[in-house]
């Protein structure tokens, strides 16, 4: 089966419906013209009957026609607009007729007290005739039968039918070509979309479909496809980024593990050495697991927008849970948490899991970069529309030229100066992307050798209590 193009299908659908419509219009037009022609003929016959009533003498025995009536031209000739007249008695017997009837006679439709219009034949000539009862004292004494030829009217209708039969297919052909042209122009944006889509591959996902000038269905289709391409491009970019980051960051711990194991197998070792090296390898494996988890988390952020569940959260409960989990790390550095979370409750509207991840990373960083025997301060400022959470440490601080870089992946400030501080530089990158996802504003201020403060600004919910607590 041959495939019909979309353009031709549109044209065929259009021409089929148009053909029916034009046929109905032609049919209605034909019958209107026919009714008008017959109406004119019947008006002529009625006028002739009205004239005849003044030219006949009626009594109870019948009626007679004034002889001068038959001398009129239309009653004598057959060439120009002839009028045929025939008189019959109440029984239908002919007793007089116009000279132009000669040996022929008009058809009598039988006794009737109504005026009758019928089509008939005079020999082989089609005629339109009218049969009118003649009354005397409300009694029928005979009938007048008046007729006029239909040749001219039939000729007019025949010409109209011929014109319609010739013009009908011609109109359909013209309309088909016009519809095909219009359909071609209408689907030109679709053709453009198809051509552009065929050019798109994994290596050039940056190509986009041009948006039509008019904001119609094709505009919506083009915009939807472009949005889909954006998501695909982002997904591929995340995949490439994940592959690049994983290959870059996993190479070092894997090389360390390999080197350690190679040293172990060169010669027999004591149990203590084996245990030490095995523990070291386990720590590197744990580091790899943490790194992979964080890389996967970064790769999934772009697709998590629809999975966000915003709800009213107690900041106090969230922070107290995090501080309980970080208590061991703080105690190992002899750090003290400074806050007043046991007092007034503070509420924000956000996603509990993602917000908890942000706060956990910030508090973990504050513990990691604080000096021993120092403090980590947590302050909350609740206003009518926004709630601010500030987390401060008294650590080494960040150089001013590094502040703009700290949210980048794998960036660590002065790692060579602080080799004891472990990390892979992904924590604040995760915080930054999560804040973007949750529409949280994050601000950082730092003074070298004094400390760093990170401030989060979230949307308050109706339960938020204005005030400032540290």
Secondary structure, DSSP 4 states (H G I P E B T S, - for coil): -PPPPHHHHHHHHHHHHHHHHHHHHHHHHHHHHHHHHHHHHHHHHHHHHHHHHTSEEEETTEEEE-GGGGGSGGGT-SSSS-EEEEEEETT--EEEE-GGGTT--PPP----SS-EEEEEEETTEEEEEEEEEEEETTEEEEEEEEEEE-HHHHHHHHHHHHHHHHHHHHHHHHHHHHHHHHHHHHTHHHHHHHHHHHH--TT-TT--PPPPSS-SHHHHHHHHHHHHHHHHHHHHHHHHHHHHHHHHHHHHHHHHHHHHHHHHHHS---HHHHHHHHHHHHHHHHHHHHHHHHHHHHHHGGG-GGG---EEEEHHHHHHHHHHHTHHHHHHTT-EEE--TTSS--EEEE-HHHHHHHHHHHHHHHHHHSPTT-EEEEEEEE-SSEEEEEEEE-SS---GGGGGGTTSTT--TTTTT-TTS---S-HHHHHHHHHHHTT-EEEEEEETTTEEEEEEEEEB-TT---EEE-
